[in-house]
Amino acid sequence: MIEGAKWKKWVWFYLPLGAFVFSLLFPFYWMAVTTVRPDGELYRPWNHPLYSPFWTAHPTFDHIKNLVQETLFNQWMWNTMLIAAAATLISLVCGVFAGYALARLKFRYAGLLGTAIFITYLVPQTLLFIPLADIIREYRLGDTPWALILTYPTFLIPFCTWLMMGYFKTIPKELEECARIDGAARWQAMIYIIFPIAVPGILSAGIFAFTLSWNEFIYALVFLSSPEQKTVPVGVVSELIRGDVFFWGPLMAGALIGSIPVAIVYSFFVEYYVTGMTGSVKG
Amino acid sequence: MAKVLIRDLNKMYDEVHAVKNVNLAIGDREFVVLVGPSGCGKTTTLRMVAGLEDITSGQISIDGSVVNDLAPMDRDIAMVFQNYALYPHMSVHDNMAFGLKMRKFEKPEIERRVRQAADILGIQALLARKPRQLSGGQRQRVALGRAIVRNPRVFLFDEPLSNLDAALRVQMRVELKRLHERLETTAIYVTHDQVEAMTLGDRVVVMKDGVVQQVGAPLELYQRPANRFVAGFIGSPAMNFVSASVAAADGGLWFESPGLRLKVPPAKTDALRRYSGQRVVLGLRPETLRPANGADPAEYTFDSKVEVVEPLGSEILLNVRVGETPIVARVDPATRVKVHEAVRLAFDPAGVHCFDAASEAAI
C-alpha cells in the first residue's frame, strides 16, 4: 500500500485504478448505450446539432426485439450454451485426470508428456482448423454441434491439464499418503481427499474453458454453415452484417446479451476463481 | 501388538544409495527412535515400513509376515506426519473417522472410538472444527487422534513435533511418552533432535548416510558411543574432540597435543598401547570438565584460555581454547571466570573417550 500524503494515494493509486476500470468498462457501456439507442440517433452525423454519442434521449428496446424476433438469436444462445457446456465437461474430466496423473504418478516420460501436451496448446487455432476441417468432413460432422464439441477440447484439454497439474502440485502429497495408510485405495484417496481440496482449481479451469468455448470464433465460423446451427459470436456477425451494412443496434444487443452468461458465471465463482489462481489452502 | 523386523533393507534412488543394509529388530510394544542429521535415510526407512516407498532390496516383516508388497492400507499401521496432513475440508471428527469409514466400521463403533480418542487427547471440544481453525498443538493432537482411533499394530511418527514451538514441543514430548505407555503399541519414531530421541526412545537408532551407526538404549549411546559420529551427535553441548598423539613416557601412556599433555586413564591403557606413536581422537564431554582445584592430580588437568562465557542460569558454558583446539566446558553456575582469563580445567578420567583417527570407531 502507498504510504504518506493523501494526494500521493490519489495520484499513484486511485487515478491509475480509475483509468484502468474506465478503459475496461467503456466497451460494455458503449454496447449497452448502442443497444437502447434508436436508429435515428444511431445514424445521426457527427456535426448534427443534437449529436450525443455517449447518451441517448429516447431509449428503446426495438433492437432487442428485432434481434430476438427477426434472427435466430435464441437458437444461437442455446447452441452456444450446449456446445460450451459439453466441451467444458469433456475437457474438465480429461484435464483433471490427466493433470492428476502428471502431477502425482511416477511413470516414464511423465515430464516429456507434460511438455508435449503444453506444446499442442501453443499450436495456433488459425493453423489447426485446416487439418481439423478435413477430419470433420471425413466423419461427416460438419454443420452439427459435434463439430465444435469434439474440436474445442483440442485446445481446452491441454489448458485444463496444465492448470490442474499446477494445482495438484500445491496440495501436500502427505494428505494422500495419509489417506492411503488410513485405508483408502489410490482412487479413493483421489476422490475423497484430493478432488474436494482441488475444487477451486477445478472451478477455475471450468470457468476458463467455458469462456474460451463461449467466445470461440474461428472453428465455429468454419465448421458450421446453416444459420440454425450457429453460435452467438458467429451468428451475430454473419447475420447482422450484410455486405457493408452494419445493423449496429441488434449487433450490439446480441453482443451484450451474449456476454451476460459469462459474466454471471464469473461473478458466481469469483472467490473460488481467485484461490484457484493463487494455490490451495494449506493444511 | 507387533514385532517389526527389518532385514538387509536397501533403497536406491537413481544415483543415490539412500538406505544401506539396515537391520533392525523392533520388539512388541517397543518405542524405537531413528535419529540422525537430515538426509541420513531415517525418513526413507520409515516410509518403506509404511509402504509409501518401494523397497530396492531386503525385507520388512510385521508380526512374522513379510509386508514388502502389501499396500499401505493393508499393513495395519498408522502414521503421523510432520505437517500433520489433516484433511482441510473435513472437520476434526471426520478427519479421525475417515480411516474407520474406509475400513467399513459400523457407525456406532466409529462414534465410540472417535469419542474415546478425543477424550484421551483432550480435544472433545474441537470435534466440529475444521483444521484451519486449530492451533499447531491442537492440529498435532488431531493427527495423533487420527492415528490412535484405528488401534493399529504399529505407529509411525515422522518428525511429528518439529513444526511446534520449543515450549509446546517439550509438552507434547511428555504427552507422547504418556500416550505410548497407555496404548502399549509398537512405535517407530523419526527425528533429527537427539533430545527427543533420548527422552522418548526405549531404544535409539543413530543413522548417518544411510547406514546404522549404533543401536542401543539412550544411556548406552551416551556412555558408550560406538564411534565418533554417535559421540558427537548424542549429548548437548556436543562432545569435545581433540586430535592427539599417544606417547609412552615415565612408565605410562600420554595423550599429547599442542598445549595439552594428559595421562591415558588406566581403563584405556591396554587398548591404547598399540596406538603408541600414532594419532587418536580424544573425546571429552563438556559436563565432565570443571575448574581444577588443588586436589586434582596434575596429569588429568590442563590449562586453557577463556574466549566466551555463556551464563545459562543453571550452568555456565565456557568456550575455551587449548593450543589451537576450541573446547566447551559445562561448569557450575557459581564459577567465577572472565573472558580472556586463563583457567585450569580438570576432568574425570573415567569419562574419557578415544576414537581411532582413521576409522573413527571407539577404542
Boltz contact constraints between the chains, C-beta under 6 A:
constraints:
  - contact:
      token1: [A, 174]
      token2: [B, 81]
      max_distance: 6.0
  - contact:
      token1: [A, 174]
      token2: [B, 83]
      max_distance: 6.0
  - contact:
      token1: [A, 174]
      token2: [B, 85]
      max_distance: 6.0
  - contact:
      token1: [A, 175]
      token2: [B, 85]
      max_distance: 6.0
  - contact:
      token1: [A, 177]
      token2: [B, 52]
      max_distance: 6.0
  - contact:
      token1: [A, 178]
      token2: [B, 85]
      max_distance: 6.0
  - contact:
      token1: [A, 180]
      token2: [B, 72]
      max_distance: 6.0
  - contact:
      token1: [A, 180]
      token2: [B, 73]
      max_distance: 6.0
  - contact:
      token1: [A, 181]
      token2: [B, 72]
      max_distance: 6.0
  - contact:
      token1: [A, 181]
      token2: [B, 79]
      max_distance: 6.0
  - contact:
      token1: [A, 182]
      token2: [B, 98]
      max_distance: 6.0
  - contact:
      token1: [A, 182]
      token2: [B, 99]
      max_distance: 6.0
  - contact:
      token1: [A, 182]
      token2: [B, 102]
      max_distance: 6.0
  - contact:
      token1: [A, 183]
      token2: [B, 73]
      max_distance: 6.0
  - contact:
      token1: [A, 183]
      token2: [B, 99]
      max_distance: 6.0
  - contact:
      token1: [A, 183]
      token2: [B, 102]
      max_distance: 6.0
  - contact:
      token1: [A, 183]
      token2: [B, 103]
      max_distance: 6.0
  - contact:
      token1: [A, 184]
      token2: [B, 102]
      max_distance: 6.0
  - contact:
      token1: [A, 193]
      token2: [B, 87]
      max_distance: 6.0
  - contact:
      token1: [A, 196]
      token2: [B, 89]
      max_distance: 6.0
  - contact:
      token1: [A, 197]
      token2: [B, 89]
      max_distance: 6.0
  - contact:
      token1: [A, 281]
      token2: [B, 88]
      max_distance: 6.0
  - contact:
      token1: [A, 283]
      token2: [B, 83]
      max_distance: 6.0
  - contact:
      token1: [A, 283]
      token2: [B, 86]
      max_distance: 6.0
  - contact:
      token1: [A, 283]
      token2: [B, 88]
      max_distance: 6.0
